[in-house]
Amino acid sequence: MATIQKAGPSSLDMQYVRSQFPSLSQTINGQSAIFLDGPGGTQVPQRVIDAISDYLKRNNANTCGAYATSRNTDAVIAGARSAMADFLNCDSDEIVFGPNMTTLTFAMSRAIGRELGPGDEILLTHLDHSANVSPWHALEERGVTTRFADINEDDCTLDMKDLASKITSRTKLVAVGYASNAVGTINNVKEIVRLAHAAGAMVYIDAVHYAPHGPIDVRTLDCDFLLCSTYKFFGPHMGVLYGRREHLTRFQPYKVRANTDASPNRWEWGTLNHECIAGITACVDYIADLGRHVDQSATSRRAALLAAFDAIQEHERGLMETLVRGLVAIPGLKLYGISDPARFDHRCPTIAVRIAGHTPLELATKLGDRGIFTWDGNYYALNLTERLDVEKDGGFLRIGLAHYNIEEEVVRLLSALGEIAA
């Protein structure tokens, strides 16, 4: 393998960052654990663990009660809505909580589907996670037609000409990912929103994979719906939906009769996971505090979040450049997606590879034995692995960088992969 060229220094205080995550101190077979599995769920800071534990210790109650712990629970939920409103740049009453992105999307697709029928079309993409495909594809039982925008196979980007040609007067909704959870491609979602709205269609954005890597501004995007999952950006296993207020009040959810008709609560089925909602505020505040470490002039939470993501993107970009240079030097390795550093603004630091003569499962297992955690398979991006004809061969090996990773970990991964491939 060629000599590994390292990136320059990061503006992040990595000693501070890594001290926040207790899991990073683990060892496997005598070696320190390297968490490159972030696309399947990141590690969490101690403050998130504490927030969940403290809620269960002090305020474990249902909502809307005439007593202290119930009122505290109401306040915890309101605080988390405010935190996510700052995270996405929207209003608190446009935030809906649920167990995960998939469940929220099925709920919303059922409601939107009430108004759709034969002759109506929904445009999907081959680049998306199945959670933003299957719920819409299921509406074909109502006579809705689903169409797919294709990809450019050489770099795993959306074919924007194909997508634009398939948005017509019959298109009622375009469902698209902000970034691919398999190959890291960042889509031009602002342009997709513009094209869809020009045709009178709504846009439903899956931002689950993008959320830990960059800032999200639903106002600037002008999107109708946007989803993220907090366990992908240093929080608990919860899903969060942004819905434009007019849509959350107009569409009719399937719900129990006793549930309020007030929005956004009417979209939240049954009793919520209050302890994890407490953890949502903690994970957003962790990112904001990271921003204040970088820029002490960032006074508001939104400003601090933006400062944090500036530093996160700079740090992850340096790691990704080192990683990709080292990967393409490994004999027999094929990298899927954008590999030109000049275009790294159009991808997340999530890398999908295959190595000739080795299955993805074999690679992940051998790396795991060395204390290096990666993913193998399709990651529910089934349409993509089928489109690239790798599904029958085990999909990809996926390497996912997060801001808590460091240069030494990337070097160790490359050394291990070089030994395995030799």
NUKOL-875237 format. One record per residue (C-alpha): residue number from 0; residue in one letter; x, y, z. Coordinates in pm, 1 decimal. Example, Ala and Ser with C-alpha at 12.3 -4.5 7.8 and 13.67 -1.06 7.14 Angstrom:
BEGIN
PT   panu   rolum          X          Y          Z
PT      0       a     1230.0     -450.0      780.0
PT      1       s     1367.0     -106.0      714.0
end
This chain:
BEGIN
PT   panu   rolum          X          Y          Z
PT      0       m        0.0        0.0        0.0
PT      1       a      116.2      352.1      -80.6
PT      2       t      238.9      585.2      192.2
PT      3       i      -58.6      738.7      369.4
PT      4       q      -75.5     1116.7      343.3
PT      5       k     -227.2     1271.9      653.1
PT      6       a     -462.3     1566.6      670.0
PT      7       g     -382.2     1899.3      833.6
PT      8       p     -481.3     1992.9     1188.5
PT      9       s     -850.4     2024.0     1278.4
PT     10       s    -1011.6     2323.2     1448.8
PT     11       l    -1195.1     2078.9     1676.2
PT     12       d    -1048.5     2013.1     2019.6
PT     13       m    -1036.1     1636.9     1976.5
PT     14       q     -937.9     1572.8     2336.5
PT     15       y    -1255.7     1751.0     2444.1
PT     16       v    -1467.5     1578.7     2179.3
PT     17       r    -1353.0     1225.8     2258.2
PT     18       s    -1380.8     1280.9     2633.9
PT     19       q    -1755.6     1331.4     2585.7
PT     20       f    -1811.0      976.7     2453.6
PT     21       p    -1755.4      702.7     2713.1
PT     22       s    -1785.9      421.2     2458.4
PT     23       l    -1466.7      531.2     2281.3
PT     24       s    -1256.3      396.5     2568.9
PT     25       q    -1349.3       32.5     2498.9
PT     26       t    -1098.1     -229.0     2388.5
PT     27       i    -1149.8     -537.3     2169.1
PT     28       n     -897.0     -821.4     2177.1
PT     29       g     -649.2     -590.4     2341.9
PT     30       q     -689.0     -309.1     2088.7
PT     31       s     -879.0       16.5     2126.9
PT     32       a    -1217.1        7.5     1954.4
PT     33       i    -1260.6      218.4     1640.7
PT     34       f    -1621.0      314.9     1570.9
PT     35       l    -1667.0      350.0     1195.9
PT     36       d    -2027.6      229.9     1216.1
PT     37       g    -2184.2      574.5     1259.9
PT     38       p    -2416.2      548.2      956.1
PT     39       g    -2601.3      274.9     1145.3
PT     40       g    -2608.9      483.7     1463.6
PT     41       t    -2348.2      705.9     1625.3
PT     42       q    -2207.1      685.3     1975.5
PT     43       v    -2362.5      913.0     2240.0
PT     44       p    -2211.4     1166.8     2480.4
PT     45       q    -2231.7     1111.6     2855.0
PT     46       r    -2480.5     1396.0     2887.2
PT     47       v    -2733.5     1206.5     2674.6
PT     48       i    -2696.8      899.6     2896.5
PT     49       d    -2738.0     1120.6     3203.2
PT     50       a    -3046.5     1297.3     3066.5
PT     51       i    -3222.9      967.5     2998.0
PT     52       s    -3126.7      827.2     3336.9
PT     53       d    -3221.5     1145.3     3525.1
PT     54       y    -3564.9     1154.5     3363.4
PT     55       l    -3634.2      796.5     3474.7
PT     56       k    -3507.2      871.9     3824.4
PT     57       r    -3706.0     1191.7     3879.5
PT     58       n    -3990.5     1247.0     3634.4
PT     59       n    -4115.9      916.3     3500.9
PT     60       a    -4480.7     1002.6     3441.5
PT     61       n    -4737.6     1036.6     3167.1
PT     62       t    -4835.0     1373.1     3026.1
PT     63       c    -5108.5     1623.6     3108.6
PT     64       g    -5143.9     1524.2     3473.4
PT     65       a    -5227.6     1759.6     3760.4
PT     66       y    -4906.3     1689.0     3951.4
PT     67       a    -4538.3     1780.7     3944.4
PT     68       t    -4371.1     1492.2     3759.1
PT     69       s    -4635.6     1498.0     3487.2
PT     70       r    -4590.5     1871.6     3442.1
PT     71       n    -4215.0     1814.6     3429.1
PT     72       t    -4268.9     1557.6     3156.3
PT     73       d    -4472.5     1809.7     2958.8
PT     74       a    -4182.1     2051.7     2996.0
PT     75       v    -3930.1     1788.8     2881.5
PT     76       i    -4128.4     1730.6     2559.7
PT     77       a    -4169.3     2103.6     2498.6
PT     78       g    -3796.4     2153.4     2553.2
PT     79       a    -3710.6     1883.4     2301.2
PT     80       r    -3944.0     2036.3     2042.1
PT     81       s    -3766.5     2368.2     2093.1
PT     82       a    -3424.8     2202.5     2059.1
PT     83       m    -3519.7     2030.6     1734.4
PT     84       a    -3678.2     2350.5     1604.5
PT     85       d    -3338.6     2517.7     1651.0
PT     86       f    -3166.0     2219.0     1489.9
PT     87       l    -3384.2     2237.3     1177.7
PT     88       n    -3466.5     2612.1     1182.7
PT     89       c    -3843.0     2579.4     1212.2
PT     90       d    -4112.6     2637.9     1475.3
PT     91       s    -4174.6     2403.0     1767.8
PT     92       d    -4527.4     2314.8     1654.7
PT     93       e    -4382.1     2179.4     1329.1
PT     94       i    -4188.8     1906.0     1514.3
PT     95       v    -4333.1     1554.7     1553.5
PT     96       f    -4170.2     1276.6     1754.6
PT     97       g    -4190.7      905.7     1681.0
PT     98       p    -4001.7      581.6     1739.6
PT     99       n    -3803.0      610.5     1414.7
PT    100       m    -3805.5      762.5     1069.1
PT    101       t    -3963.3      454.3      911.3
PT    102       t    -4266.1      456.2     1142.0
PT    103       l    -4319.8      829.8     1098.7
PT    104       t    -4300.1      798.5      720.7
PT    105       f    -4550.4      514.3      709.7
PT    106       a    -4786.0      723.5      924.5
PT    107       m    -4750.0     1026.3      700.8
PT    108       s    -4779.3      824.6      378.7
PT    109       r    -5107.1      674.4      503.3
PT    110       a    -5244.8     1022.0      569.2
PT    111       i    -5125.8     1172.8      240.8
PT    112       g    -5249.1      861.9       60.5
PT    113       r    -5606.4      936.6      169.1
PT    114       e    -5608.0     1210.5      -96.1
PT    115       l    -5437.4     1015.3     -376.2
PT    116       g    -5566.8      767.3     -630.4
PT    117       p    -5544.5      648.0     -991.4
PT    118       g    -5363.7      892.8    -1215.5
PT    119       d    -5154.7     1036.6     -933.2
PT    120       e    -4780.3      974.3     -927.3
PT    121       i    -4505.6      969.2     -663.9
PT    122       l    -4142.0     1000.3     -770.9
PT    123       l    -3882.0      797.9     -579.3
PT    124       t    -3510.3      740.5     -639.6
PT    125       h    -3278.4      442.2     -669.7
PT    126       l    -3042.5      610.8     -423.2
PT    127       d    -3274.6      608.0     -123.0
PT    128       h    -3308.2      405.4      195.3
PT    129       s    -3612.8      179.8      179.0
PT    130       a    -3783.8      382.3      454.4
PT    131       n    -3836.2      656.6      195.1
PT    132       v    -3940.3      410.3      -74.1
PT    133       s    -4159.3      132.4       67.6
PT    134       p    -4416.0      357.0      245.0
PT    135       w    -4483.6      539.3      -82.2
PT    136       h    -4465.6      229.8     -299.4
PT    137       a    -4738.3       78.7      -77.7
PT    138       l    -4980.4      344.7     -204.4
PT    139       e    -4997.3      157.4     -533.9
PT    140       e    -5278.2      -37.0     -364.2
PT    141       r    -5481.0      285.3     -403.2
PT    142       g    -5396.8      304.7     -772.5
PT    143       v    -5109.8      550.7     -727.6
PT    144       t    -4818.7      510.3     -970.9
PT    145       t    -4464.7      518.4     -833.6
PT    146       r    -4177.7      610.5    -1064.0
PT    147       f    -3801.4      604.5    -1002.1
PT    148       a    -3533.5      858.7    -1085.2
PT    149       d    -3217.4      681.7    -1199.1
PT    150       i    -2856.1      732.3    -1091.8
PT    151       n    -2526.9      800.0    -1266.9
PT    152       e    -2362.0      465.5    -1206.6
PT    153       d    -2003.5      587.6    -1235.0
PT    154       d    -2024.0      812.9     -926.8
PT    155       c    -2354.6      708.7     -763.7
PT    156       t    -2514.2     1051.4     -798.8
PT    157       l    -2873.2     1120.7     -894.4
PT    158       d    -2937.7     1167.0    -1264.9
PT    159       m    -3093.9     1511.7    -1232.5
PT    160       k    -3203.3     1521.8    -1597.4
PT    161       d    -3388.9     1194.1    -1553.8
PT    162       l    -3542.6     1317.9    -1228.3
PT    163       a    -3656.7     1646.1    -1385.6
PT    164       s    -3809.8     1465.4    -1683.5
PT    165       k    -4019.0     1246.4    -1453.1
PT    166       i    -4174.0     1534.4    -1257.5
PT    167       t    -4498.8     1610.8    -1437.6
PT    168       s    -4841.8     1756.4    -1367.2
PT    169       r    -4938.9     1412.2    -1233.8
PT    170       t    -4661.0     1413.0     -972.5
PT    171       k    -4804.2     1473.5     -626.1
PT    172       l    -4494.3     1405.2     -416.1
PT    173       v    -4120.3     1359.2     -464.4
PT    174       a    -3948.9     1148.8     -196.2
PT    175       v    -3572.3     1192.9     -187.5
PT    176       g    -3280.0     1154.6       50.3
PT    177       y    -3067.7     1449.6      157.7
PT    178       a    -2769.0     1212.7      146.2
PT    179       s    -2727.0      845.2       63.8
PT    180       n    -2679.8      623.1      367.6
PT    181       a    -2491.6      371.9      151.9
PT    182       v    -2252.1      567.9      -69.5
PT    183       g    -2256.4      912.7       92.6
PT    184       t    -2381.1     1119.3     -203.5
PT    185       i    -2532.9     1454.1     -101.9
PT    186       n    -2824.6     1533.1     -331.3
PT    187       n    -2911.5     1877.3     -463.6
PT    188       v    -3227.1     1885.1     -253.6
PT    189       k    -3285.6     2258.4     -297.2
PT    190       e    -3304.7     2215.7     -673.8
PT    191       i    -3526.6     1908.9     -635.6
PT    192       v    -3764.6     2110.7     -416.8
PT    193       r    -3770.6     2387.1     -679.1
PT    194       l    -3851.1     2142.9     -959.2
PT    195       a    -4122.6     1968.5     -758.3
PT    196       h    -4291.7     2286.2     -638.1
PT    197       a    -4291.7     2426.4     -992.5
PT    198       a    -4506.2     2126.3    -1087.6
PT    199       g    -4729.0     2160.5     -779.9
PT    200       a    -4581.0     1858.6     -600.2
PT    201       m    -4474.2     1823.6     -236.5
PT    202       v    -4125.9     1709.5     -131.5
PT    203       y    -4050.2     1458.9      144.5
PT    204       i    -3681.3     1460.6      243.7
PT    205       d    -3505.3     1183.0      434.0
PT    206       a    -3224.9     1370.1      611.5
PT    207       v    -3137.5     1085.4      849.5
PT    208       h    -2794.3     1028.3      703.7
PT    209       y    -2703.1     1392.2      646.0
PT    210       a    -2796.3     1519.1      994.7
PT    211       p    -2468.7     1433.4     1179.2
PT    212       h    -2255.4     1586.3      905.4
PT    213       g    -2400.8     1924.9      817.2
PT    214       p    -2653.2     2195.1      907.0
PT    215       i    -3016.5     2165.6      797.4
PT    216       d    -3237.5     2467.4      729.0
PT    217       v    -3589.5     2368.9      629.7
PT    218       r    -3682.3     2733.0      570.4
PT    219       t    -3407.3     2780.3      312.7
PT    220       l    -3486.2     2444.6      153.4
PT    221       d    -3857.0     2536.7      145.5
PT    222       c    -3938.9     2167.4      180.3
PT    223       d    -4274.1     2025.4      289.2
PT    224       f    -4150.7     1743.4      513.1
PT    225       l    -3809.1     1640.7      644.3
PT    226       l    -3713.4     1345.8      862.2
PT    227       c    -3415.3     1270.3     1081.6
PT    228       s    -3329.5     1014.3     1348.4
PT    229       t    -3151.2     1134.3     1659.4
PT    230       y    -2954.8      811.7     1704.4
PT    231       k    -2770.7      910.8     1387.2
PT    232       f    -2653.1     1238.9     1542.1
PT    233       f    -2536.0     1140.6     1889.1
PT    234       g    -2873.6     1089.3     2054.1
PT    235       p    -3123.7      818.2     2151.8
PT    236       h    -3321.2      592.1     1920.3
PT    237       m    -3597.1      833.7     1818.1
PT    238       g    -3734.9      973.4     1493.4
PT    239       v    -3816.0     1339.1     1432.6
PT    240       l    -4042.0     1477.1     1159.8
PT    241       y    -4054.8     1835.6     1043.4
PT    242       g    -4384.1     1908.1      870.6
PT    243       r    -4486.9     2241.5      730.0
PT    244       r    -4758.8     2370.7      962.8
PT    245       e    -5021.4     2391.9      690.7
PT    246       h    -4969.2     2025.4      603.9
PT    247       l    -4975.9     1900.6      963.7
PT    248       t    -5308.1     2075.5     1017.1
PT    249       r    -5463.4     1989.2      680.0
PT    250       f    -5386.6     1620.2      638.8
PT    251       q    -5586.1     1381.6      854.3
PT    252       p    -5383.3     1125.6     1052.3
PT    253       y    -5497.0      776.7     1140.1
PT    254       k    -5520.7      796.0     1518.8
PT    255       v    -5717.9      684.6     1822.1
PT    256       r    -6030.6      889.6     1896.0
PT    257       a    -5908.2      994.9     2240.8
PT    258       n    -5595.4     1157.6     2100.5
PT    259       t    -5618.4     1533.4     2059.7
PT    260       d    -5691.1     1692.2     1723.2
PT    261       a    -5432.8     1960.9     1799.4
PT    262       s    -5116.6     1958.3     1589.1
PT    263       p    -4845.2     1834.2     1621.3
PT    264       n    -4969.7     1602.9     1900.2
PT    265       r    -5229.5     1431.3     1684.0
PT    266       w    -4946.5     1282.3     1475.9
PT    267       e    -4791.2     1116.6     1782.0
PT    268       w    -4957.5      780.9     1839.0
PT    269       g    -4990.3      661.6     2197.8
PT    270       t    -4752.7      739.4     2481.9
PT    271       l    -4419.7      875.2     2364.5
PT    272       n    -4076.9      758.5     2479.1
PT    273       h    -4030.6     1040.0     2730.0
PT    274       e    -3688.9      937.0     2857.1
PT    275       c    -3544.2      930.0     2506.0
PT    276       i    -3707.5     1263.5     2429.4
PT    277       a    -3511.8     1400.9     2725.7
PT    278       g    -3202.0     1267.2     2551.2
PT    279       i    -3289.5     1456.9     2232.5
PT    280       t    -3241.8     1791.8     2401.7
PT    281       a    -2911.6     1669.9     2544.4
PT    282       c    -2775.5     1562.0     2206.1
PT    283       v    -2869.9     1892.1     2040.8
PT    284       d    -2712.0     2082.5     2330.5
PT    285       y    -2395.2     1873.4     2295.3
PT    286       i    -2355.8     1987.4     1934.6
PT    287       a    -2431.5     2347.1     2033.3
PT    288       d    -2170.7     2337.4     2311.1
PT    289       l    -1921.5     2200.6     2060.1
PT    290       g    -1993.6     2508.2     1848.6
PT    291       r    -1934.9     2737.4     2144.6
PT    292       h    -1596.3     2572.0     2196.9
PT    293       v    -1511.1     2667.0     1839.5
PT    294       d    -1673.9     3012.0     1832.7
PT    295       q    -1739.9     3181.4     2164.9
PT    296       s    -1935.6     3457.8     1990.5
PT    297       a    -2210.2     3209.1     1896.9
PT    298       t    -2466.4     3303.9     2159.1
PT    299       s    -2793.1     3152.8     2033.8
PT    300       r    -2832.7     2775.7     2009.5
PT    301       r    -2891.5     2795.6     1634.2
PT    302       a    -2574.3     3002.1     1583.1
PT    303       a    -2377.6     2757.6     1798.0
PT    304       l    -2509.3     2462.9     1596.7
PT    305       l    -2397.4     2627.4     1273.5
PT    306       a    -2050.6     2692.4     1419.3
PT    307       a    -2028.0     2329.0     1526.5
PT    308       f    -2114.7     2198.7     1182.4
PT    309       d    -1859.1     2426.4     1018.2
PT    310       a    -1591.5     2264.7     1236.0
PT    311       i    -1735.4     1914.8     1194.6
PT    312       q    -1732.1     1942.5      815.5
PT    313       e    -1373.9     2070.0      813.8
PT    314       h    -1257.6     1784.3     1039.4
PT    315       e    -1446.9     1512.1      853.6
PT    316       r    -1326.1     1644.2      516.8
PT    317       g     -964.2     1601.5      625.6
PT    318       l    -1025.5     1247.9      748.8
PT    319       m    -1214.6     1158.7      430.9
PT    320       e     -931.7     1278.2      208.8
PT    321       t     -685.6     1057.2      397.7
PT    322       l     -926.4      763.0      387.5
PT    323       v    -1009.0      781.1       17.2
PT    324       r     -643.5      826.4      -86.8
PT    325       g     -553.0      516.9      111.4
PT    326       l     -846.4      308.7       -8.0
PT    327       v     -791.9      361.1     -380.3
PT    328       a     -430.1      248.4     -335.5
PT    329       i     -539.4      -96.5     -212.2
PT    330       p     -515.4     -355.0     -494.3
PT    331       g     -848.8     -499.8     -600.8
PT    332       l    -1056.3     -238.9     -412.9
PT    333       k    -1350.1      -66.0     -584.3
PT    334       l    -1491.2      248.5     -426.0
PT    335       y    -1853.3      336.9     -503.3
PT    336       g    -1947.8      702.6     -524.1
PT    337       i    -1758.3     1028.6     -555.1
PT    338       s    -1381.5      979.1     -517.9
PT    339       d    -1247.8     1311.1     -651.7
PT    340       p    -1145.4     1532.8     -355.1
PT    341       a    -1246.2     1839.3     -556.2
PT    342       r    -1605.9     1714.9     -533.1
PT    343       f    -1610.3     1614.6     -167.6
PT    344       d    -1854.0     1897.2      -91.8
PT    345       h    -2108.3     1672.4     -264.2
PT    346       r    -2062.2     1371.3      -38.4
PT    347       c    -2067.9     1271.2      327.6
PT    348       p    -1772.6     1080.7      479.6
PT    349       t    -1952.5      750.2      426.7
PT    350       i    -1760.6      520.9      195.3
PT    351       a    -1883.9      201.2       29.6
PT    352       v    -1625.8      -40.7     -109.2
PT    353       r    -1577.3     -394.5     -230.5
PT    354       i    -1247.4     -585.4     -253.6
PT    355       a    -1204.9     -857.6     -512.1
PT    356       g    -1188.3    -1203.6     -359.0
PT    357       h    -1346.5    -1097.4      -28.2
PT    358       t    -1712.3    -1068.1       64.2
PT    359       p    -1822.6     -759.0      257.7
PT    360       l    -1915.8     -982.8      551.7
PT    361       e    -1567.4    -1137.7      551.9
PT    362       l    -1407.3     -793.5      551.4
PT    363       a    -1632.1     -660.6      828.6
PT    364       t    -1568.9     -969.5     1039.9
PT    365       k    -1190.3     -953.6     1006.8
PT    366       l    -1193.9     -581.5     1082.5
PT    367       g    -1422.9     -640.9     1380.2
PT    368       d    -1177.1     -894.6     1522.7
PT    369       r     -918.3     -616.2     1509.3
PT    370       g    -1149.8     -382.4     1700.3
PT    371       i    -1255.9     -184.7     1390.7
PT    372       f    -1635.0     -161.1     1357.4
PT    373       t    -1780.2     -129.4     1005.8
PT    374       w    -2098.8     -245.1      833.7
PT    375       d    -2162.0     -494.7      557.4
PT    376       g    -2477.3     -545.7      352.1
PT    377       n    -2730.3     -313.4      188.2
PT    378       y    -2826.3      -92.4      487.5
PT    379       y    -3185.1      -98.0      356.6
PT    380       a    -3069.5       84.1       41.3
PT    381       l    -3194.5     -220.4     -144.7
PT    382       n    -3285.5      -42.9     -467.7
PT    383       l    -2927.5       84.5     -493.1
PT    384       t    -2755.2     -249.6     -430.2
PT    385       e    -2986.9     -410.9     -683.5
PT    386       r    -2929.2     -129.8     -933.4
PT    387       l    -2549.0     -173.3     -897.9
PT    388       d    -2581.3     -553.9     -910.3
PT    389       v    -2406.6     -616.3     -577.5
PT    390       e    -2702.9     -732.1     -367.9
PT    391       k    -2654.9    -1101.2     -449.5
PT    392       d    -2286.9    -1070.6     -357.1
PT    393       g    -2339.7     -925.8       -9.8
PT    394       g    -2369.6     -555.0      -86.5
PT    395       f    -2088.0     -326.9       28.8
PT    396       l    -1843.7     -280.1      311.2
PT    397       r    -1946.2       58.4      454.5
PT    398       i    -1698.8      279.4      640.7
PT    399       g    -1859.0      574.1      817.8
PT    400       l    -1659.4      858.0      967.9
PT    401       a    -1795.7     1085.5     1240.8
PT    402       h    -1644.9     1392.4     1403.0
PT    403       y    -1522.3     1188.1     1701.1
PT    404       n    -1293.8      982.6     1476.2
PT    405       i     -926.9     1073.2     1449.8
PT    406       e     -645.8     1039.4     1195.2
PT    407       e     -479.0      750.2     1378.1
PT    408       e     -797.8      546.0     1347.1
PT    409       v     -812.9      599.9      971.9
PT    410       v     -449.2      494.5      936.9
PT    411       r     -512.2      180.4     1140.3
PT    412       l     -815.8       91.2      926.7
PT    413       l     -618.1      133.2      605.3
PT    414       s     -334.7      -78.5      737.9
PT    415       a     -576.6     -353.5      838.2
PT    416       l     -758.8     -352.0      505.5
PT    417       g     -426.4     -363.6      322.1
PT    418       e     -322.8     -670.7      522.0
PT    419       i     -658.4     -843.1      464.9
PT    420       a     -656.4     -772.2       90.6
PT    421       a     -294.4     -886.0       39.4
end
